[in-house]
């Protein structure tokens, strides 16, 4: 498994944790959408966070959507993840640019700007669960940390990172999510807070050669870490020509006839994976 997620507990289940390496899938998204380095970092962070949150879903068909709407040049990001380790996503303006921040790093907060994060969970109920929060920094990890505290009342720490090569391909990508259960003892909280303050950035730990298991060991090893399972991860979109045909059919005979009368090939694009689907006039006639 190149990209995978590790799920674990610590301190006799007072803590639950997720660690992810996601370099390959973030690189696939970059290549599919031709994103600028700063947008690659933003989208990669959101996809990695979405995968860890997807890992909390219980049902086989449950889906999670994260939508960011901001005042910055990228305008918005949308990511969808499921409980099986699949993720897809896109940026409204994939080539958006932003100068490095004061520390010389990719300015994810700047390219996103101020705005809101909406979390939508579709768990097969009559209505999906939806919650919207104000962005705290636009750095995404901070915003997801705030979401868990404000909307789910779960004290959490979310660390996300994407490191780029000089040729603008993805060098490292990953994340760490740690949550405290309601029965967590004060001593455990204090020990965890100390460890988190000492913790290096996720990409730095990955760059040193650490696996997700080893990252969890570095942070939670002295708190009785127990690895529960691992899950392969991938950038995956379920679109295909048959599904796109249904979109065309839903336009109705009248609209399809207008397209046929134009006498030109029709091209539809999937925003999540940037795949184009072409339909000849003859194909449109069959659909009509």
JOZI-V991109 format. One record per backbone hydrogen bond with DSSP energy under -0.5 kcal/mol. CO is the residue of the C=O (numbers start at 0). NH is the residue of the N-H. E is the energy in kcal/mol with one decimal. If there is no record, write none. Layout:
co->CO nh->NH e->E
co->CO nh->NH e->E
//
This chain:
co->2 nh->232 e->-2.1
co->3 nh->20 e->-1.9
co->4 nh->230 e->-2.3
co->5 nh->18 e->-2.0
co->6 nh->227 e->-3.0
co->6 nh->228 e->-1.5
co->7 nh->16 e->-2.9
co->8 nh->225 e->-3.1
co->9 nh->13 e->-0.8
co->9 nh->14 e->-2.1
co->10 nh->13 e->-1.1
co->13 nh->180 e->-2.9
co->14 nh->9 e->-2.0
co->15 nh->178 e->-2.8
co->16 nh->7 e->-2.6
co->17 nh->176 e->-2.7
co->18 nh->5 e->-2.9
co->19 nh->174 e->-1.7
co->20 nh->3 e->-1.1
co->21 nh->25 e->-2.1
co->22 nh->26 e->-2.3
co->23 nh->27 e->-2.1
co->24 nh->28 e->-2.1
co->25 nh->29 e->-2.3
co->26 nh->30 e->-2.6
co->27 nh->31 e->-2.3
co->28 nh->32 e->-2.4
co->29 nh->33 e->-1.7
co->29 nh->34 e->-1.0
co->35 nh->39 e->-2.8
co->36 nh->40 e->-2.1
co->37 nh->41 e->-2.0
co->38 nh->42 e->-3.1
co->39 nh->43 e->-2.7
co->40 nh->44 e->-2.2
co->41 nh->45 e->-2.2
co->42 nh->46 e->-2.7
co->43 nh->47 e->-2.3
co->44 nh->48 e->-2.6
co->45 nh->49 e->-2.5
co->46 nh->50 e->-2.2
co->47 nh->51 e->-1.7
co->48 nh->52 e->-2.1
co->49 nh->53 e->-2.6
co->50 nh->54 e->-1.5
co->52 nh->55 e->-1.4
co->53 nh->56 e->-1.4
co->58 nh->61 e->-0.8
co->61 nh->82 e->-0.8
co->62 nh->121 e->-2.9
co->63 nh->80 e->-2.7
co->64 nh->119 e->-2.8
co->65 nh->78 e->-2.6
co->66 nh->117 e->-3.0
co->67 nh->76 e->-2.0
co->68 nh->115 e->-2.3
co->71 nh->74 e->-1.5
co->73 nh->75 e->-3.1
co->73 nh->92 e->-1.0
co->74 nh->69 e->-3.3
co->75 nh->91 e->-2.8
co->76 nh->67 e->-2.9
co->77 nh->89 e->-2.3
co->78 nh->65 e->-2.9
co->79 nh->87 e->-2.0
co->80 nh->63 e->-3.0
co->81 nh->84 e->-0.8
co->84 nh->233 e->-2.2
co->85 nh->81 e->-1.8
co->86 nh->235 e->-2.3
co->87 nh->79 e->-2.7
co->89 nh->77 e->-2.4
co->90 nh->93 e->-0.6
co->92 nh->95 e->-1.8
co->93 nh->35 e->-2.5
co->100 nh->103 e->-2.4
co->104 nh->100 e->-2.8
co->105 nh->107 e->-1.7
co->106 nh->110 e->-2.2
co->107 nh->111 e->-1.7
co->108 nh->112 e->-2.8
co->110 nh->73 e->-2.1
co->111 nh->71 e->-2.8
co->113 nh->70 e->-2.0
co->114 nh->134 e->-2.7
co->115 nh->68 e->-2.4
co->116 nh->132 e->-2.6
co->117 nh->66 e->-2.6
co->117 nh->119 e->-0.5
co->118 nh->130 e->-2.1
co->119 nh->64 e->-2.8
co->119 nh->121 e->-0.5
co->120 nh->122 e->-0.8
co->120 nh->128 e->-2.6
co->121 nh->62 e->-2.3
co->128 nh->120 e->-2.9
co->130 nh->118 e->-3.0
co->132 nh->116 e->-2.6
co->138 nh->140 e->-1.9
co->139 nh->143 e->-2.6
co->140 nh->144 e->-2.1
co->141 nh->145 e->-2.3
co->142 nh->146 e->-2.2
co->143 nh->147 e->-2.2
co->144 nh->148 e->-1.6
co->145 nh->149 e->-3.1
co->146 nh->150 e->-3.1
co->146 nh->151 e->-0.9
co->147 nh->151 e->-0.8
co->147 nh->153 e->-2.4
co->152 nh->154 e->-0.5
co->154 nh->179 e->-2.4
co->156 nh->158 e->-0.5
co->156 nh->177 e->-2.3
co->158 nh->175 e->-2.6
co->160 nh->173 e->-2.1
co->162 nh->170 e->-2.9
co->162 nh->171 e->-1.8
co->164 nh->167 e->-1.7
co->168 nh->164 e->-3.3
co->171 nh->162 e->-3.3
co->172 nh->21 e->-2.8
co->172 nh->22 e->-0.7
co->173 nh->160 e->-2.2
co->174 nh->19 e->-2.6
co->175 nh->158 e->-3.0
co->176 nh->17 e->-2.4
co->177 nh->156 e->-2.2
co->178 nh->15 e->-2.2
co->180 nh->183 e->-2.0
co->184 nh->188 e->-2.0
co->185 nh->189 e->-2.6
co->186 nh->190 e->-2.2
co->187 nh->191 e->-2.5
co->188 nh->192 e->-2.6
co->189 nh->193 e->-1.9
co->190 nh->194 e->-2.0
co->191 nh->195 e->-2.5
co->192 nh->196 e->-1.9
co->193 nh->197 e->-1.5
co->194 nh->198 e->-0.9
co->200 nh->204 e->-1.9
co->201 nh->205 e->-2.4
co->202 nh->206 e->-2.6
co->203 nh->207 e->-1.4
co->204 nh->209 e->-2.0
co->205 nh->208 e->-1.9
co->210 nh->214 e->-2.4
co->211 nh->215 e->-2.3
co->212 nh->216 e->-1.9
co->213 nh->217 e->-2.4
co->214 nh->218 e->-1.8
co->215 nh->219 e->-3.4
co->216 nh->220 e->-1.8
co->219 nh->222 e->-2.3
co->220 nh->223 e->-0.8
co->222 nh->10 e->-3.7
co->225 nh->8 e->-2.2
co->228 nh->6 e->-2.7
co->230 nh->4 e->-2.7
co->233 nh->86 e->-1.9
co->233 nh->235 e->-0.8
co->239 nh->243 e->-2.0
co->240 nh->244 e->-2.4
co->241 nh->245 e->-1.5
co->242 nh->246 e->-1.2
co->243 nh->247 e->-1.9
co->244 nh->248 e->-2.8
co->245 nh->249 e->-2.0
co->247 nh->250 e->-1.4
co->248 nh->251 e->-1.6
co->251 nh->255 e->-2.2
co->252 nh->256 e->-2.5
co->253 nh->257 e->-1.7
co->254 nh->258 e->-1.8
co->255 nh->259 e->-2.2
co->256 nh->260 e->-2.8
co->257 nh->261 e->-1.2
co->258 nh->262 e->-0.5
co->258 nh->263 e->-0.7
co->259 nh->262 e->-1.4
co->265 nh->278 e->-2.8
co->267 nh->276 e->-3.2
co->268 nh->270 e->-0.6
co->269 nh->273 e->-2.0
co->271 nh->88 e->-0.8
co->274 nh->269 e->-2.5
co->276 nh->267 e->-2.7
co->278 nh->265 e->-2.7
co->279 nh->283 e->-2.2
co->280 nh->284 e->-2.1
co->281 nh->285 e->-1.9
co->282 nh->286 e->-2.2
co->283 nh->287 e->-2.3
//
